[in-house]
Amino acid sequence: MSQRARNVTESGAPGIRHTSSSSGDFATDASIEFRHVGKSMKQGNQIVPVLRDLSGVIPHGCVVTLVGPSGSGKSTLLSLCNLLITPDEGEVYVHGREVREWSIPRLRQTVGLVFQSPAMFPGTVMDNLQYGPQLRGETLGNPKRVLQSVGLAEDMLARDAGELSGGQKQRIALARTLVNNPEVLLLDEVTSALDPSAARDVEEWILKVHEERGTTLLWVTHSLEQARRVGDWTWLLVDGQMAEVAPTEEFFETPKSDVTARFLAGELGGGAS
């Protein structure tokens, strides 16, 4: 178990804690808490449940890797954390405050989200980096240092963001999020479209930010090797329900659930990688 995992274990395991929404109690050490969350989506002419009565707690400074078969609700869970969508049932808390009670700009500054396929805003790299601060009426300080923090050369500031490589765009998307100084970072398959070298570079920069800032990470990945490398704890989501929560090494070495064992063997899709 890594030192990060030991620290998290001592501060409280990021598992399932059933709480009473009427009591107002919440996990005081939690960056994010899900309470009996349900969400359905329209697929064709049907309304299909995507998340079902899901509860869980992620303490401050923890790295939780979220794995599961395709269509199990992982991206939906991330989207609930900064109000891209709202839950149909239950509540989602960030720092003890239900997400619908936050102002959206403040919530999205606190909880950053980076997608698999980063979209660049029209204009230069500098335009992209300044986007968040400008919305708040602020000026971005030392943009060259921001680029250096994600391993990019300072002379890229004037380049057209749309002409960058996939790996460069992913780093710019990460930098654009990091200039908001988020306390929580949601990562949705952020390295899956990159070549192995670029993927490891981006992974290392994310972990460096985590170590330096104590940022809480909720990291969706289809790569079980990556989930095992970076995670303190691992959550397995299957059919919109929490199938297992465990310290990452225990999750892979001694799974407690038959569903987890089948997933790791590749029998449910998305495992055995």
Residue, then its C-alpha position, 0 to 999 in steps of 0.5 A: m500500500s502506498q503512502r497516499a493509500r495509508n494516509v487515506t485509510e487513516s483518514g477514512a475509507p472511501g466506501i459506502r456509508h449509508t446516511s440519512s438525508s433528513s439528518g443533514d449529517f455528512a462525512t466531514d472529511a469528504s470531498i465528495e459524497f454520493r447519497h442514494v443517487g439515481k439517474s435515468m436517461k432516455q435511450g430511443n423511446q425508453i427511459v433507462p436507469v443508469l445509476r441505481d441507489l449509489s452511495g459512496v464517500i471520497p475523502h480529501g486528497c484521495v485518488v479513487t479510480l473508477v472502473g467497470p464495463s462500458g455503459s455502467g454509469k461511470s461518466t454519468l457519475l462524474s457529470l453529476c459532480n459539477l452539475l452537467i446533469t442533476p440526479d433524479e434521486g438522492e443527493v451529491y455533496v461537495h465539501g458537505r454542500e449539495v451540488r444544487e446549492w452551489s452557484i454553478p461558476r463556483l462549483r465548476q471552479t472547485v470541481g474541474l472536469v477533463f474529458q477523453s476528447p478535449a475540446m479547444f476553444p477557438g483561438t490560441v493556446m493563450d486564449n484557452l488558458q485565459y478562459g476561466p480567469q476571464l469569466r471571473g474578471e481576473t487576469l491569468g498570472n504567469p501563463k508561461r509557467v502554467l505551460q511548463s507545469v504540464g510539460l509544454a514549451e512557453d513558445m506555444l502560447a501564440r499557437d492556434a489551439g486547434e492545430l495541436s496534437g492530441g497529446q498537446k490538446q489534452r495537456i492544454a485542457l488539463a492546464r486550462t482546468l488547473v488554472n482554476n485551482p480546483e480542489v477536486l479533479l474529475l478525469d474521464e478517460v483522459t489518456s485513452a486516446l493518446d499513444p502510450s508515451a503521451a499517456r504516461d506523460v499526462e498521467e505523471w503530470i496529473l499525479k504531480v499536481h495531486e502530490e503538490r496540491g493535495t487535489t482529490l482525484l476521481w479517475v475513470t479509466h478502462s485501463l486496469e493497469q493504469a487504475r492499479r498504478v495510480g489509485d489509492w482506492t478503486w470502485l467497480l461500477v456494474d449496471g449503475q450499482m457499486a459492485e465493490v469498493a476496496p484499497t486498490e491493491e486489495f481490489f486487484e489481488t483479493p477481490k471480495s465479490d464474484v462480480t469483481a473477479r469476473f470483471l477482472a477476468g474479462e467476463l463482463g467487458g472492460g477487464a483483463s487489460 
